[in-house]
Amino acid sequence: MKQRYLLVLFLAWLGWVFDIMDTALFNFAKIPMLTQMLGEARYKEIGTALEGQIQTVFLVGWSLGGLIFGILADRWGRTQVLITTILMYSLFTGLTGFCQTPEQVMIARFITALGIGGEWAAGAALVAESVPPHFRARASGFLQSAAAFGPWFAALANLSVPAGQWQALFFVGAIPALLCFFFRFKSQNEEAAPKPDSGKFSDLFASADQRRRTISAVLLGVVGVTGAGILPFWLPNLIKQAGAGLAPEASKQFLSLNTFTIHIGTLIGVLLFPLIADRIGRRPAFAVFFIGAPVSAYLALSGTPDLNRLLWLLPVATFFSIGLSSGFVLYFPELFPSRLRATGSGLAYNVGRVVSAPVPALMGALMSSNQGNVALVVVVAGGIYVIGLLALVWAPETKGLPLPS
């Protein structure tokens, strides 16, 4: 039995690692890709705004994928949806390397995002139902450690590709398709936990208590997802602004280095958050991280961006802003009964994508109209965490309680 749930955890972790890797590959490729498609002069005029628009389309796809495949995971089974979504996001990441126009990139990124959004809901429900209660906090931290390893793998790919050859980065992103065959081989008897009787979507709001749980999860998801995506997406722009005199190859290498360092903070954060939540409770842990995220971002980015400050202080910011995401893996399944677990978790996590979808486009437009001041806009965007603190007043505490049956 132990061997079985550890295998389930590891396979779900691999799916999430490559999920995050495929997301991060775009961050490395976007500037050289759009510069080649638009030309240097045109990129300077509309480049950051277009990056934001593509990311907005991506987040809409992520949202829809999470909602659709979350429901299907409660009907088809967790493993079947896991295989389907991994295949979808890996194949369309690879196809992005063949795109010739920004419009084609938007379409490919949208379909990629459908798979990425669906993979999380199925994996989180599968892990929560497969591991024993005493191991759930550590399993949540391990699963979400993919938020660090995925960007590291993407950074390694970026280091191995010459500057400007952005197509090769997306071809690397097709590799996870091979993981589907291993999943299929290991899941002949379906997932470790039996597939529950699926509930209706409306059941999430059928009673006062369930409405409270659903709304709390959605609000926390909105805040956490929006905040976690800001720094990694705009990191290349921050580095370009802070290191204006760097040669393209040096800038590329520093971007990879800074990606490694910021996700050291991510890794420590996602591993520690569930342990902190098990010690002091889910709500207090979220409160600590909701306060730490904007404060640390302000310390890292206030004034004129500096490469050394980015290198040393951004990991502190990601410790809080991305580290709290492991709380979703732990907390969201605790709010929903088994027949609604993937549906509810998918809704909570991916409504955040819907709400955050306009944020990159708005930030890109603000940067374009603010002489490209990336740091100022990123710091201002940190105000989203105020909503999270207010939502915690309403959220139920689930520390020490069994999963709802």
PyMOL commands that set and color helices and strands:
alter all, ss='L'
color gray80, all
select helices_A, chain A and resi 2-38+40-76+78-96+102-130+133-144+146-160+166-172+177-186+201-205+208-242+248-280+282-301+307-321+323-335+338-356+358-369+374-392
alter helices_A, ss='H'
color red, helices_A
deselect
rebuild
show_as cartoon
